[in-house]
Amino acid sequence: MSEQPNLKAVSLEAAGYKDLKYYFANLNTLFSIRGTLAVDMMTAMPAGGLARRMNDITAITKRIYAETTTQAVTRLLEQVETEAENNKDDWDAWDLANVVEMRRIHSHLSALPPDIYIASVQVANEGRKRHAAAQGQSWDAVEPYISQVIDLYRKVADLKQKKFNVDSPYKALLLGYASDISDKQMDTLYDSLLDPLAKIRDEAIQKQNEVAPPIKLDGDFSRGDQMWLNKTVLEMMGFDFNRGSLQVTALSPMVGGSSDDARILVRCGQSDNFLNSMEDTLYQGACGLYLQNLPENWSNQPVGQDLGTLMMTAGSILYETIIGRTPQFFDFVAVRAEGVFRQFKNKSFEPENLYRLKKMITPTAQRNDADELTKIFHDVMRYRIERDLINGQLSTKDLPDRWNEDSKKYLGISPKNAIQGPLQNPDWFTGRFGFIPTNTLSHIMAATIHEKLYNVMPNFSEMVRYGDLKPIGQWMKDNVFQKGRRTGTMELMTQIAGQELSVAPLLSHFERRYLSDKR
């Protein structure tokens, strides 16, 4: 067990609150250990160690479940909630929020019986390797596994729907990623975006067809040189390598670990285009910054953790998709890339060419290859498919036909095979149902934050041009990271924007980037 947490507490210490903090500090340690084991599994672990590693992760998962749902913790939580409700004036705002987060964690765990919870964690940890293996297989070979995952998460959804009293099974899963918004609100959001977005896309494609295409990036991109440049970008962002590391994975990019051990995993082949590994680095590096800059005094309590997928992804999109694809960013990167890859006078390395390469709109059947605008059409398609899967309105055997039909509807493209179709989606292998719709919401949030940054920092564009991204990181630390979970995501975004979240900043961003090139 971890040591008793040394935190500020309510002015009149509630009976049991100190003990409750102790339980959740220990729980945080177990989450950290499990996360580190999962990251190691993605990088350094030999293939033959998978069975033993899954056994280790399962053992920790059983302990997490058992310690959180025990009657002692349940009674303590009820006791402390009553005390907090009856004596709010004596409680610090952080403590009140901490109790709310304790209840949220307890509710999500206690909603599931132990076998279902453990199975969901096993799927989450094993799914990435399953997905990688499936890329050389047919749909018929993989469909039994996908069916098992979907059946499992239908059970999870039904149990959580009853626990949280929400209007659909899928909404119950969405709570794990975006508790502030319903699936009906997501539909309204997408409906408000699709028509103006299609108009911007069509005008942008017409505009780019009127000029010669950018030059394909050409050069020798060794992994060592790419990773040196990626590390430089992370340093520019303010990532602390004393408390974090940058590593290569052959699987999905990700961030794991803790505030003092943030592991950034990026894909980086020996001959891949360096822009791709830099994209992973910016995206995952933003997550690493978030982990490293959480409120230190609350680091082992629920209120001191990040706000979750919605805000984490918003920060990633801000750095990688919005800032990391501007002309000013490529002014900074081009000269350094030209030097590290020894491509002097190579016209494909010129800043304008790099910028145009990353802003090309190229409709594609595969989301990972899509531009930022087209990805939204991918996301609405996947969201509506997985919503119908979980709600029982679509069977697994009919999934490929539905995918092909919707791909033609939203993207104007029919996939050539299952690898370009449903097998490309790792979330259906790892059980992350409810994650997909948060991508677009996070994109809206990122555009909103970018607009705020541009207004409060008059020299924003010049800062980016000279690689001075640390003031941006400091602003994010002060206004997002250090808030922990004291404030909900939508409430925090309202504070930042001065109004309720709107699609307007995202549409303005797309108009600037694809129709005017003002920023």
C-alpha positions, 0 to 999 in steps of 0.5 A: 500500500502507498503512503498516506497522502499528504494533501490539504483537506477540508477545514474541518476534516470529515470523518473518513475522508482521510482514509478515503484519500488513502484508498484512492492514492493506492488506486492511482498507484495501481493504475500507474503500474498497469499503464507502465506494463501496457506501454512496455508491452507495446515496445520492449516486451518479447512476443513470447511474453504476451501471455505472462504479461496479460496475466500480470495486468489481469492480476493488477486489474482484479486488485483495482476492482476489489479494492475500489468496490469493497464494502468498506470503501463504498460505505466510506464514500457514502459517509463522506458524500453526506458530510460534504453535502451537509457542510459545503461551506467548510469544504475546499472546492478541490476537496468537493471535486475530489469526492465527485471524482471518487464517486465517478470512478467507483460508479463505473467500476461497480456498475460491472461484475468482476468478470466483465470488468476484467474482460474489458481490460484484457481486450483493451490491452490485447486489442492493439496486437490483435489489430496489427495481426488482422491487417494481413487477414480477411474479414471472415477470419477476424469477424469472430473476434470482433463479434466477441468484443461487440458482444462484451461491450453490449453487456457493458453498455447495458449494465452502465445504462442501468447504473447511470439511467441514460437513454441508450446503451451507446450513451452509457459508453459515451459517458466514459469519454465525454460525460458532458454531452449526449449522443443526441447532441453529437448528432445535432453537432454533426448535422450542423457541421456536415453541409458547411464542411462539404461546401468548404471541402468542395471549394478547397479541392477546386482551388488546389486543382487550379495549381500544380501539386506540391512536390513529393517529399524525397530523401533518406529518412533514417530512423535515427535522424527522424527521432533526433528531429522528433526529440528537438520538436518535443524540447521546443514544446517544453517536454521534460525528458527528465520525467519522460521519454520518446520511444518507437512502437510498431503498433499504434502511437500512444502515451502512457505512464504518469506525470513523473514517467511519461512514455511517448510512443511513436511510429517511425519506420527506417524509410518513412516520410519524416512528416508522419513520425513528426505528426505522431510526436506532436500529437502524443507529445501534447498528451505527455505535456498534459501528464507532466503539468497536472496539479502536483499537490493532488497528483495521487488523487482523482481530482488531480488527474487529466480531464480525460479523452476529450480534453487530452485529444483537444490538446493533441489536435491543437499542437499537431493539426492546427499549430503543427500544420501552419506555414509558420511551423514549417518555416521553423522545421524546414531548415532543421529537416534540411540539415538533419537529413542532409537535403540541401537545395532539395525543393521538396523540403522548402517550407511552402512545399511542406505546408502544402503537402500537409494541407492537401485534401485527398479523399481516401477510404482509410482514416489514417491517410486522410487530411484533417477535414476529411477525417471528420467525415470518417468520424461521423461515419464510424460514430453512426455505425458503432452506435447502431452496433452497440444499440443492437440495430446492426449485426456484426455480419452486416458490418462490412456492407454497412461500412461500404454503403456509408463510405460511399455516402460520406466519402464518395469512395468504396473500399477495395477490401476489409483492410480499407474498410472495418479492419482499419479501425483499432477501436473495435479491437480494443473496445473503445466504443464511444471514443470516435465521436469525441474526435470532432468535439475535440477538434472544435475545442482545439480550434476554440483554444487556438482562437483564444491563444491568437487573441491573447498572444499578439505575436502568436504567429511569430512565436511559432515561426521561431519555434517558441512554443513554451509560452503556449505550453505555459498558457495551457498549463495555467488554464487547462493542465493545472485545473485537473478535474476540479472543473468539468470539460464543457464548463472549462471550455465555456470559461476559456471561450467566454461562451458555450462551445460552438462549431464556428471556430472550427469552420473559421479555421478550415476557411482560413487554412483551405480557402484564404491561407491567412494563418 
